[in-house]
């Protein structure tokens, strides 16, 4: 029943971790307990430390379950992923903020990770380095993001192009004026997820 805010990107340096820290800080301000995690990518602890610095009570990555990188055979990755998801569940947060640290076209098992947590995803955030890459990521990951952010939203022209190409809201969450719009989307989708899970249990 754990709701997940999933953060994916069109490339390795599209602004995923920066977006995660912004979201974690806002959740913390709303008295939401968060566990952060990075499910795929290369083993840089900087991203995990950034999540902790932002206020996550715990933060985990595939390094904790023995993988220096997730460029491994899919069966090896699935076994490690189950251990990693168990660590997240045991920490008992209100929400998990989970980063997929690769683009969909790179061999980091990103699609496998998303498939494993798909039923828990309440909100999907796509960080884009380029407006035109948004469509490709949506198709490759088979997702429709709740909103797009990242480097591609640094300009008004980039925001307008993303929204024109995809029909998805684009927000530069690195600006203070975008935070209320971001929180409106995230809180609405988290509440919808929680209500749905309760109705299924009942």
C-alpha positions as CSV (number, residue, x, y, z in Angstrom):
1,X,0.0,0.0,0.0
2,X,3.0,2.3,0.1
3,X,2.6,5.2,-2.4
4,X,5.5,6.0,-4.6
5,X,6.6,9.2,-6.2
6,X,8.6,8.0,-9.2
7,X,11.2,10.2,-10.8
8,X,12.6,9.2,-14.2
9,X,14.6,11.1,-16.7
10,X,15.5,11.4,-20.4
11,X,19.2,11.2,-19.6
12,X,21.7,10.8,-16.7
13,X,21.9,14.5,-15.9
14,X,18.4,15.7,-16.5
15,X,17.8,17.0,-12.9
16,X,16.3,13.9,-11.3
17,X,18.1,14.1,-7.9
18,X,17.5,17.9,-7.7
19,X,13.8,17.4,-8.4
20,X,13.7,14.6,-5.8
21,X,15.2,16.9,-3.1
22,X,12.6,19.6,-3.9
23,X,9.8,17.2,-3.6
24,X,11.2,15.7,-0.4
25,X,11.5,19.1,1.2
26,X,7.9,20.0,0.4
27,X,6.7,16.6,1.7
28,X,8.6,17.2,4.9
29,X,7.1,20.6,5.3
30,X,3.7,18.9,5.1
31,X,4.7,16.5,7.9
32,X,5.0,13.5,5.5
33,X,7.6,10.9,6.4
34,X,9.7,9.9,3.4
35,X,12.1,7.2,2.4
36,X,14.2,7.9,-0.6
37,X,15.7,5.4,-3.0
38,X,17.6,5.0,-6.2
39,X,16.7,1.8,-7.9
40,X,19.0,1.9,-11.0
41,X,22.1,3.6,-12.3
42,X,25.7,3.8,-11.3
43,X,26.8,3.6,-7.6
44,X,27.3,7.2,-6.7
45,X,26.3,7.8,-3.1
46,X,26.0,11.5,-3.7
47,X,22.4,11.1,-4.8
48,X,21.4,9.2,-1.7
49,X,23.1,11.7,0.6
50,X,21.2,14.5,-1.2
51,X,17.9,12.8,-0.3
52,X,18.9,12.4,3.3
53,X,20.1,16.0,3.4
54,X,16.7,17.1,2.1
55,X,14.9,15.3,4.9
56,X,14.3,11.7,4.0
57,X,14.5,9.6,7.2
58,X,16.1,6.8,5.2
59,X,17.6,6.5,1.7
60,X,18.7,3.4,-0.1
61,X,20.3,2.3,-3.4
62,X,21.2,-0.9,-5.1
63,X,24.7,-0.5,-3.6
64,X,23.1,-1.6,-0.2
65,X,22.2,-4.9,-1.9
66,X,25.6,-5.6,-3.4
67,X,25.4,-4.0,-6.9
68,X,28.0,-1.3,-7.9
69,X,25.8,-0.6,-10.9
70,X,22.6,-2.0,-12.3
71,X,24.2,-2.9,-15.7
72,X,23.8,-6.6,-14.9
73,X,21.8,-9.6,-16.1
74,X,18.1,-9.0,-15.6
75,X,17.6,-12.0,-13.3
76,X,20.5,-10.8,-11.1
77,X,19.0,-7.4,-11.0
78,X,15.5,-8.7,-10.1
79,X,16.9,-10.6,-7.1
80,X,18.8,-7.5,-5.8
81,X,15.7,-5.3,-6.4
82,X,13.5,-7.5,-4.2
83,X,16.0,-7.0,-1.4
84,X,16.1,-3.3,-2.0
85,X,12.3,-3.0,-2.0
86,X,12.2,-4.9,1.3
87,X,14.5,-2.3,2.8
88,X,12.2,0.4,1.7
89,X,9.1,-1.3,3.1
90,X,10.8,-2.1,6.4
91,X,11.5,1.6,6.9
92,X,7.7,2.2,7.0
93,X,7.5,5.7,5.5
94,X,4.3,7.5,4.5
95,X,5.7,7.9,1.0
96,X,8.7,6.6,-1.0
97,X,10.4,9.0,-3.4
98,X,12.1,6.7,-5.9
99,X,14.6,7.7,-8.6
100,X,15.3,5.6,-11.7
101,X,18.9,6.7,-12.3
102,X,19.1,6.2,-16.1
103,X,17.4,7.0,-19.3
104,X,15.1,4.3,-20.8
105,X,17.5,3.6,-23.6
106,X,20.5,2.8,-21.4
107,X,21.2,-0.7,-20.1
108,X,20.5,-0.1,-16.4
109,X,17.3,-2.2,-16.0
110,X,15.1,0.9,-15.6
111,X,12.1,-0.7,-17.3
112,X,12.4,-3.8,-15.0
113,X,12.4,-1.5,-11.9
114,X,9.4,0.4,-13.0
115,X,7.5,-2.8,-13.8
116,X,8.2,-4.1,-10.3
117,X,6.7,-1.0,-8.6
118,X,4.1,0.0,-11.1
119,X,1.1,-0.8,-8.9
120,X,2.5,1.5,-6.1
121,X,3.1,4.5,-8.3
122,X,1.0,7.5,-7.2
123,X,2.8,10.2,-9.1
124,X,5.4,10.1,-11.9
125,X,7.8,13.0,-12.5
126,X,9.7,13.1,-15.7
127,X,12.9,15.2,-15.8
128,X,13.9,16.2,-19.3
129,X,17.1,17.6,-20.7
130,X,15.4,18.4,-23.9
131,X,11.8,19.1,-24.8
132,X,11.8,16.7,-27.7
133,X,13.2,13.9,-25.6
134,X,10.0,13.9,-23.4
135,X,7.9,12.0,-26.0
136,X,10.6,9.3,-26.4
137,X,10.9,8.7,-22.7
138,X,7.1,8.5,-22.4
139,X,7.0,5.9,-25.1
140,X,10.0,3.9,-23.9
141,X,8.9,3.8,-20.2
142,X,5.2,3.4,-21.2
143,X,4.3,6.2,-18.8
144,X,2.4,9.5,-18.9
145,X,4.0,11.7,-16.3
146,X,2.1,13.8,-13.8
147,X,4.3,16.7,-14.8
148,X,7.6,17.3,-16.5
149,X,10.5,19.2,-14.9
150,X,14.3,19.3,-15.2
151,X,16.7,21.3,-17.4
152,X,14.2,21.5,-20.3
153,X,11.9,23.7,-18.1
154,X,14.6,26.3,-17.4
155,X,13.0,28.6,-20.0
156,X,9.4,29.7,-20.8
157,X,10.0,28.5,-24.4
158,X,11.0,25.1,-23.2
159,X,7.9,24.8,-20.9
160,X,5.6,25.9,-23.7
161,X,7.2,23.4,-26.2
162,X,6.9,20.5,-23.8
163,X,3.2,21.3,-23.1
164,X,2.5,21.7,-26.8
165,X,4.2,18.5,-27.8
166,X,2.8,16.3,-25.0
167,X,-0.2,17.9,-23.4
168,X,1.6,17.3,-20.0
169,X,2.1,20.1,-17.5
170,X,5.7,21.4,-17.4
171,X,7.0,23.0,-14.2
172,X,10.4,24.4,-13.3
173,X,10.4,23.2,-9.7
174,X,13.6,25.0,-9.0
175,X,11.7,28.2,-8.8
176,X,9.6,29.1,-5.8
177,X,6.5,30.1,-7.8
178,X,6.2,26.5,-9.3
179,X,6.1,24.8,-5.9
180,X,2.4,25.4,-5.1
181,X,1.5,23.9,-8.6
182,X,3.7,21.0,-8.0
183,X,2.2,20.3,-4.5
184,X,-1.3,20.6,-5.9
185,X,-0.6,17.8,-8.3
186,X,1.4,15.6,-5.9
187,X,-1.0,15.9,-3.0
188,X,-4.0,15.2,-5.2
189,X,-2.5,12.1,-6.6
190,X,-1.2,10.8,-3.3
191,X,-4.7,11.3,-1.8
192,X,-6.3,9.5,-4.8
193,X,-3.9,6.6,-4.4
194,X,-4.6,6.2,-0.7
195,X,-8.4,6.3,-1.2
196,X,-8.1,3.7,-4.0
197,X,-6.0,1.4,-1.8
198,X,-8.5,1.7,1.1
199,X,-11.5,0.9,-1.2
200,X,-9.7,-2.2,-2.6
201,X,-9.0,-3.4,1.0
202,X,-12.6,-2.9,2.0
